[in-house]
Amino acid sequence: LVRAGIRSNLRPGFEMTRGTALHLALMSSENRAAQLLGRTYPGGLARFVEAMNAKARLLGMDDSHFADPTGLSAQNRSSASDLVRLVKAAYEHEVIRAYSISGELALPVGNRTVNYRNTNRLTDNPEWDIGLQKTGYISAAGRCLVMQTVIEGKRVVMVFLDSVGKYSRLGDAQRIREFIESTRISKPLAPARPAVATDTARRTL
């Protein structure tokens, strides 16, 4: 059940499955969906945040601390190296990969349909092979982007923090990709696992 208090396209009182909430949170940075996941966690929001921080410690994210599930709190903190660890760990989960790079989702809300799209335009670009991504923004952190992609046959994790312009993080990603391609020092890897949310993966939500 969605509640008020957070900027969102979802109306307070709207009900959805946890799978849909996760899809919207990862693909479109839907804040009420992320908050919903936290509130409906066993033990409530406080336990969810505790679990987030426990997982961060388990992953060796020593520079990170989380205060809420949306990322809107200025008390959240992390580092580029910690986010690399997080991306690598998240990539091991098929449903996270699939939802994060999903292009769009049409969600019936009352008598209307809300069309959600991926907040990372690079996911629509056929020149990019993106396996996982997540965008974010608050004034304290600027515009941020993490993603795992394949360049010259090599898996590459990119982390962009405090980007100033709306599209600067995407431009920076393109420039890094072009630099890697120009050096051609990477060795081919086996194809990445397809990002498809199977029924088995969905049942784990």
C-alpha positions in Angstrom: 0.0 0.0 0.0 1.5 3.3 -1.2 1.6 6.2 1.3 2.0 9.9 0.9 5.0 12.0 1.7 7.3 11.2 -1.3 7.2 12.7 -4.8 5.9 10.0 -7.1 3.6 9.2 -9.9 1.9 6.7 -7.7 -1.1 7.8 -5.7 -1.3 7.2 -2.0 -3.4 4.1 -1.3 -2.4 2.3 -4.5 -1.6 -1.4 -4.0 1.0 -3.4 -6.0 3.0 -6.6 -5.6 6.6 -6.5 -4.2 7.8 -7.6 -7.6 6.2 -4.6 -9.3 7.6 -2.3 -6.6 11.1 -3.7 -7.2 10.7 -3.3 -10.9 9.7 0.3 -10.7 12.4 1.2 -8.1 15.2 -0.3 -10.2 14.1 0.8 -13.6 12.6 4.2 -13.0 13.8 5.2 -9.5 10.2 5.2 -8.3 10.6 6.5 -4.7 7.3 5.4 -3.3 7.9 1.9 -4.7 11.3 1.8 -2.9 9.7 3.1 0.3 7.0 0.4 0.0 9.6 -2.3 -0.2 11.1 -1.0 3.1 7.8 -0.6 4.9 6.5 -4.1 4.0 9.8 -5.8 5.0 9.4 -8.2 8.0 9.8 -5.9 11.0 9.1 -2.7 9.0 11.2 0.1 7.7 13.7 0.2 10.5 14.6 -3.5 10.1 14.9 -3.0 6.4 17.4 -0.3 6.8 19.3 -2.4 9.4 19.3 -5.2 6.8 20.7 -2.8 4.1 23.6 -1.8 6.4 24.2 -5.4 7.4 24.5 -6.4 3.8 26.8 -3.5 3.1 29.1 -4.7 5.8 29.0 -8.3 4.5 30.1 -7.0 1.1 33.0 -5.0 2.6 31.4 -1.7 1.9 33.2 0.0 4.7 32.6 3.6 3.5 28.8 3.2 3.2 25.9 3.8 5.5 22.2 3.8 4.6 19.4 5.7 6.3 16.5 5.0 4.0 15.5 2.7 1.1 14.9 5.5 -1.4 18.3 7.2 -1.4 16.7 10.5 -0.8 18.2 11.1 2.7 21.3 13.2 2.8 22.5 10.8 5.6 23.1 8.1 3.0 26.7 7.8 2.1 29.0 5.6 0.0 32.1 5.7 -2.2 32.9 4.8 -5.7 34.8 1.7 -4.7 31.9 0.6 -2.4 29.5 1.0 -5.3 31.7 -1.2 -7.5 31.3 -3.9 -4.9 27.6 -3.4 -4.8 27.2 -3.6 -8.6 29.2 -6.8 -8.8 27.1 -8.4 -6.0 23.8 -7.2 -7.5 24.8 -8.6 -10.9 24.7 -12.1 -9.4 20.9 -11.8 -9.0 19.0 -12.4 -12.3 15.9 -10.5 -11.3 17.9 -7.3 -10.4 19.7 -7.5 -13.7 16.4 -7.9 -15.6 14.5 -5.1 -13.9 17.3 -2.6 -13.9 17.7 -2.7 -17.7 14.0 -3.1 -18.5 12.9 -0.5 -21.0 9.4 0.3 -19.9 6.4 -0.7 -17.8 2.8 0.2 -18.3 1.0 0.3 -14.9 -2.8 0.6 -14.6 -3.5 3.1 -11.8 -7.2 3.6 -11.2 -8.8 4.7 -14.5 -5.5 5.7 -16.1 -2.3 4.0 -17.2 1.1 5.3 -16.0 3.9 4.6 -18.5 7.3 4.2 -16.7 10.5 4.3 -18.7 14.1 3.5 -17.8 15.9 6.5 -16.3 19.1 5.5 -18.1 18.8 6.3 -21.8 21.8 4.2 -22.7 19.6 1.1 -22.1 17.8 1.9 -25.3 21.0 2.4 -27.3 21.8 -0.8 -29.4 25.5 0.2 -29.3 25.6 -0.5 -25.5 25.6 -4.0 -23.9 24.4 -3.1 -20.4 23.9 -5.9 -17.9 22.8 -3.8 -14.9 22.4 -0.1 -14.1 20.9 2.3 -11.6 20.6 6.1 -11.7 20.1 8.4 -8.8 19.8 12.1 -7.8 19.7 14.3 -4.7 21.1 17.8 -4.5 23.8 16.7 -2.0 25.1 13.9 -4.2 24.3 15.3 -7.7 23.3 13.1 -10.6 24.8 9.6 -10.2 24.9 6.5 -12.3 26.3 3.0 -11.7 26.3 0.3 -14.4 28.0 -2.8 -15.6 28.5 -3.1 -19.3 30.6 -5.0 -21.8 33.3 -3.2 -23.8 35.7 -4.9 -26.2 34.6 -8.2 -24.7 35.4 -7.2 -21.1 32.9 -6.5 -18.3 33.4 -3.0 -17.0 31.8 -1.4 -14.0 31.3 2.4 -14.3 30.5 4.7 -11.3 29.6 8.3 -11.8 29.0 10.6 -8.8 28.0 14.2 -8.5 27.5 14.8 -12.2 26.5 18.4 -12.8 24.4 18.4 -16.0 21.4 16.2 -16.7 23.2 14.3 -19.4 26.9 14.6 -18.3 27.0 11.2 -16.7 25.9 9.6 -20.0 28.4 11.7 -21.9 31.1 10.6 -19.5 30.1 7.0 -19.9 30.4 7.3 -23.7 33.8 8.9 -23.5 35.1 6.2 -21.2 33.8 3.6 -23.5 35.5 5.2 -26.5 38.8 5.4 -24.6 38.6 1.7 -23.8 37.8 0.8 -27.4 40.6 3.0 -28.7 43.2 1.2 -26.5 41.9 -2.3 -27.4 43.7 -4.0 -24.5 40.8 -6.1 -23.3 40.5 -9.9 -23.8 37.1 -11.3 -24.9 35.0 -13.0 -22.2 32.2 -15.5 -22.6 28.9 -13.8 -23.3 27.1 -12.4 -20.2 24.2 -14.3 -18.8 20.9 -13.1 -20.3 19.0 -10.7 -18.1 15.6 -12.4 -18.0 13.3 -12.4 -14.9 12.2 -16.0 -14.8 9.2 -17.3 -12.8 11.7 -18.8 -10.3 13.4 -15.5 -9.8 10.1 -13.6 -9.4 9.0 -16.1 -6.8 11.9 -15.1 -4.6 10.5 -11.6 -4.1 
